[in-house]
Amino acid sequence: MGGAVRGVLPPRRGARAGPANASFRAALGRVVGETGQRTQGRVNSVDYEEFVDRVRQQAGLASSSEAETAVRATLTTLGEHLDEEPDLVSRLPEELAEHLRREPSGRIVYSSLDTFMEEVGKREGANTDEASAHARAVVDALREAVGPDETEDLRRHLPDGLDPLVG
């Protein structure tokens, strides 16, 4: 990460500086040799529990269970749109990566962000406004966890209509 402190991801554009953000980036930016995990030959630089807790906090959810539901709904719906597996999947723990790999029979293509959010809401059992807030919290946590290069790679593998979500 050229010049960056090992284990700490650079702040994303517009991110608030401060100890909470720095500690989150540090917790999510773990690498093998420090405290990262290796699963099925993949290097995981994101801690699952920290990721879920960040989503819970950002979305204002009452429990980790609710946050996990939002994470699964959002990542599964994102996974249905990928034209191929983005590089960031190798940095995610299996509990997150598995949802981005899912491809249902008969590819679903969403023409708009609104339709995407409706699908997330159906999966999550939430109304569209709640699903939108939760999905944005999931994508924000993902963006913070993997950094700008991996986020751009994700964006390249998604339809243009989802740019505002990943942006």
WONOR-V162534 format. One record per residue. N is the residue number from 1. PHI is phi as a letter, one per 40 degrees, with the letter a starting at -180 (none if undefined). NEAR is the number of other C-alpha atoms within 10 Angstrom. D_FIRST is the distance of its C-alpha to the first C-alpha in Angstrom with 2 decimals. Layout:
# WONOR-V162534
N;PHI;NEAR;D_FIRST, N;PHI;NEAR;D_FIRST
This chain:
# WONOR-V162534
1;none;9;0.00, 2;e;5;3.76, 3;g;5;6.16, 4;c;9;5.52, 5;c;10;8.04, 6;d;13;7.78, 7;g;19;9.46, 8;b;20;9.43, 9;c;22;8.39, 10;c;19;8.99, 11;c;17;12.70, 12;c;15;14.11, 13;d;7;16.59, 14;g;6;19.79, 15;c;11;18.59, 16;c;11;20.67, 17;c;10;19.26, 18;i;8;20.77, 19;c;9;20.85, 20;c;10;21.42, 21;c;15;18.41, 22;c;16;16.14, 23;c;12;17.77, 24;c;20;17.46, 25;c;23;13.70, 26;c;20;13.66, 27;c;22;16.20, 28;c;29;14.62, 29;c;25;11.08, 30;c;23;12.61, 31;b;20;11.48, 32;d;12;14.11, 33;g;7;15.13, 34;b;10;14.92, 35;a;14;16.99, 36;c;20;15.82, 37;b;19;18.58, 38;b;15;19.37, 39;b;12;21.94, 40;f;6;23.69, 41;g;8;21.05, 42;b;14;18.23, 43;c;18;15.25, 44;b;25;15.69, 45;b;25;13.01, 46;b;25;15.59, 47;c;22;18.76, 48;d;17;21.81, 49;c;14;24.01, 50;c;16;21.52, 51;c;24;20.91, 52;c;24;24.70, 53;c;19;25.37, 54;c;22;23.09, 55;c;27;24.97, 56;d;23;28.22, 57;c;15;27.57, 58;c;17;26.43, 59;c;21;29.29, 60;g;14;31.82, 61;c;15;32.86, 62;c;10;35.20, 63;a;12;33.87, 64;c;16;31.03, 65;c;13;33.34, 66;c;17;33.52, 67;c;26;29.74, 68;c;22;29.43, 69;c;15;32.02, 70;c;32;30.15, 71;c;28;26.89, 72;c;22;28.89, 73;c;25;30.84, 74;c;28;27.94, 75;c;22;25.69, 76;c;23;28.80, 77;c;23;29.85, 78;c;23;26.45, 79;d;23;26.56, 80;c;22;29.93, 81;b;20;28.54, 82;c;21;25.70, 83;c;12;26.67, 84;a;14;24.35, 85;c;16;21.84, 86;c;20;18.46, 87;d;14;15.27, 88;c;22;14.62, 89;d;21;17.79, 90;c;17;16.27, 91;c;25;14.09, 92;c;26;17.32, 93;c;20;20.10, 94;d;17;23.23, 95;c;14;25.06, 96;c;22;22.88, 97;c;20;22.08, 98;d;15;25.80, 99;c;20;26.69, 100;c;25;24.42, 101;c;18;25.99, 102;c;17;29.55, 103;b;16;31.64, 104;c;10;35.21, 105;c;7;38.07, 106;g;7;38.69, 107;d;10;35.48, 108;c;12;35.52, 109;b;12;34.56, 110;c;17;34.48, 111;c;12;35.66, 112;a;12;34.47, 113;c;16;32.23, 114;c;15;35.49, 115;c;13;36.38, 116;d;24;32.97, 117;c;26;33.47, 118;c;17;37.00, 119;c;21;35.80, 120;d;28;33.27, 121;d;22;36.22, 122;c;13;38.51, 123;c;17;36.14, 124;c;22;35.50, 125;g;14;39.14, 126;b;16;38.35, 127;c;14;39.61, 128;c;19;37.53, 129;c;13;36.69, 130;c;17;35.47, 131;c;25;33.53, 132;c;23;31.88, 133;c;15;30.77, 134;c;30;29.57, 135;c;27;27.71, 136;c;21;25.93, 137;c;24;24.95, 138;c;27;23.59, 139;c;20;21.55, 140;c;20;20.31, 141;c;23;19.24, 142;c;24;17.58, 143;c;21;15.74, 144;c;22;14.58, 145;c;31;13.67, 146;b;23;11.57, 147;g;19;10.19, 148;c;16;11.39, 149;c;12;10.47, 150;c;18;12.18, 151;c;21;14.82, 152;c;15;15.66, 153;c;14;16.04, 154;d;22;18.36, 155;d;19;20.25, 156;c;15;20.91, 157;c;16;22.55, 158;b;19;24.79, 159;c;15;28.01, 160;d;12;28.00, 161;c;13;30.17, 162;c;18;27.40, 163;d;13;25.14, 164;c;10;26.39, 165;c;15;25.27, 166;c;15;21.66, 167;d;11;21.57
